Amino acid sequence: MIVMGIELTKKNKVIIQTLFWIVYYITFSFIWVKDGNYKASFFLEFVLLPIRILTVYFCVLFLIPKYLIHKRLKEFILYYIGMLILASIAQRLFMYFFFEDFNKFVFTEIFNISAMLRSLILINTTVIFVSSIYILLLYFREKNKNEQANSKMIELKSNRRTHIISTNSIIYIEGLGNYVNYHLSDASKITVYQSLKQCLLQLEDENFTRIQKSFIININYLRSYDNDTVEMNNGISLPIGAKFNIKELSIHHI
């Protein structure tokens, strides 16, 4: 999955999520410092972090895919509220056993309304924030799927291997004599032994135009241009041939 130019592989997802929870832990540890007691604040967040992590992943990996995405809103809301209540109870128990100095187990002190509401709000804020990011990623994934479905798929033979790609994933094609390089949106490159003319015939797409004898570009990835060069969305600048009509870019770039 590719989002905003970043390929979200399984390894990348683990790294991003780990960094997020580290930043979350440090940030809220500093936010809740009282009277300069950093040790107590960091210890409290360390104790409560597992509950918040479990609650977040229960929501994004179970409740959202099973209920919210399928528009089973009543069940989603019911289970969501139940999840928050259970998480708040667990958080209060963790605070009692690991942090707060109660001489004995007093139900009304541990589960008083204000403390429960405070715990529920803190957990809910975290869940909503992460869930919003998760839903946004789902949106990008579905958008990519729809773009793939609406685009033409072509086969490219390279090093005895056949690659099946979407024409929407091609940023530009570079001609190098008897072979060409397909530069793709995931920053990869496929080398194929054929001419640029054959590439255009294979693409049959008005979004591709030959700006110079050595380059074909996908107009959808065009960021800017002048009389001499074009700049693609990946930051690459390519030369424009003397015979190329610059007005073609102006028409496409509206």
N, C-alpha and C positions, 0 to 999 in steps of 0.2 A: 504493500500500500504506500502511495506517495502523497504527501500532504505538504503544500507550499514548498515544493522542491526537496523535501526531506523524505528519504525512503524509510518507512517505518517497518524495518525487519524485526524479527522476534528479539534479537540482541539489542537493537536500538530501543525497543519498547521497555525492556528490563532496565537499561541504563537510565532512560528518561524518568521512569517511575521511581527508581531508587533515588535519583537526584532530587526529584520533587519532594519525596518524603523527608529527605535530609534537610532541604531548605525549609520545609514546613515545620519540622521539629525545632530547628534553630530559631526561626522567626517567632514562633509562638512562645518559645522559652523566654525570649527577650521581652515579648509583649506583656507577659504575665508576671514579670519580676516585681516583687514588692519589697520596699525598704532595702533595696540593693542586695537582696538574698538570691543571687543567681543560682547557687547550688540547689536550693529548694525548688526553684522554678524549673530548672532543667530536669531535676529528678521527677517532678510531677508530670511534666510533658512526656518523659520517657515511660512512665507507668501507664499513662492514658493513651499513648499513641497506638498500641496494638488494637484497642477497642475501636478507635476511629478508622484504622486501616481495614479491619474486618468488616465494619459497617459499610464503608465506601465500596469495597469489592463485592459485598453481598448485593448492594444496590445496582452497580454497573454490570456485574456479571450474571445476575439472576433476575432481579426485579425489572430492570429496564428491558432486557432482551425478551423475557417471557411475557410481561404484561404491558408495559408502556408502548413498545414498538407495535404490538398487536392490538393497540387501542382498547385494552381491557382496563380502563381507567379506574373503575370502582375497586377492582381487586388490587390494582397497583397502589392506590391511595390507602386502602385498608392495611395492606402488608407494610407499606412505607411507614405509616404511623406506628404500627406494632413494632417494627424494627427500631425506630427511634426510641420508643419507650423502653424496650429491652436493653438497648445500648446505654441509655441514661441510667437505668438501674445498675447495669454492670459497671459503669463509670463511677457511680457513687460507692459501690462496694469496693472497687479498687482503691478509691481515695481513702475509704475507711481503714482498710487493711494495710495499705502501704504508706499513707501520708498523714491523715488526720489523727490527732492524739485523743481519741475517745477512751475513757476508762472502761466503758462497757458498751455492749451492743444495744443502742436505744433506737428503735425504729423511727420514731418521730424526728430525731436529730439527723439521722442518716438520710432519710427519705422525705425531708421537709419540702414543701411545694416550691419555694424559691430556688433551693439548690437543684431540685430535679429539673425545673424549667431552664435554669442556667446551663446545666449539662446538656439538655435536649437542644437548646439553641446553638451551642457550640458544635455539637456533633452534626446538626442539620446544616449549619453553614458550610462545614467541610464537605459533606455529602453533596450539597447543591453545587458547590464550586467544581468538584471533580466530575460530577455527573454532567455538568454543562460542557466541560471539555470533551468528555466521552461522546456526548450526543453530537457535538460539532464534528468530531472525527468520523462518526457514523455518516453524517451528512456528506462530508468530503468523499468517503468511500462510495456511497451511493451515486454521487455525482460522477465520480470516475467510472463507475460501472455503466452509467447511462451514456457517457461519452464514448466508452468502448463499444457499447451496443450500437450506437448511431454512426460509428466510423467504420471505414473499410479495413479489413484485415488482409495483410499481405504476407507472403512467405519469402524469406531471405535465406539463401544458402551460403554458409560461411564455414570454412574448415570442416567440410564433410558433415556439417550439422545444419538442420533446417530450423530457422527461427520464425515464429509466427508473431507478428507485431501489429499493433493498430497504427494506422497512418497518423492519428492524432498525437501519437507519442514521438513522432519525428520532428525535431527542431530544425535541422538542416542537413543537407547531403553535400559532402565534399568530394569532388572528383579529383583523382590522382592518377591520370593516365589510363591504364587498363583496369583500374579498380576504383571503388568508391567507399567512403566511410559514412554510414548512417549515424548521426549523432542524436541520441534519444533524450527524452525528458528526465530519465532517471540517472543521467550523466554517464551512461554506458555507450559503447560504440560497437557497431557491427560492420565488418569489412566484407564487401561483396565484389566479385570480379565481373563487372559489367560497366557500361558507359552511363553517363548522366542522361543521355537521350533515352536509353532503355528504362532508366528510373522514372522519368516523367511519364512514359507510356504505361508503366506498371501502376503508377499512382492514380492517374486519371482523376485528379482532384484540383479544382480551381483555387484552392488555398495554397498550392505550391507553385512557385514561380522561379524561373532561372534568372538570377540577377547578374550572373557573370559566367564565363565559360567553365568555371570550376565549382560553382555553388548553386544549389537549389535551396530555397528557404521555405519554411512553413509560415505563412502570413500571420497565423494565429499566435505565433511566438515573437512577433516583431514588437520591439519596445520603442525604437526611434530610428530615424534615418536622416541623412542629408544627401547632397549630390554625389558624394564619394563612397560612403559606407552605410551599412545598416547595423544596428545593435539589436541582438536577440535578447530574450528574457533571461538567458543564462549568463549574460554579460559578455558574450563573444561578439566582436566586431568583424564584419565581413566586407570585402570590397565590392563596389558596384561597377559593372562593366561600362565602357564608354557608349556602347550601343543600346544599353538597357534604358527603357523609357521610365523615368522616375515617376511619372504620373500613375503608373500601374500600382505603385505602393500607396500613393495618395488616395486612390479609389478604394483599395483594400483596407486602408488604415483609418477610415472614417469611423 
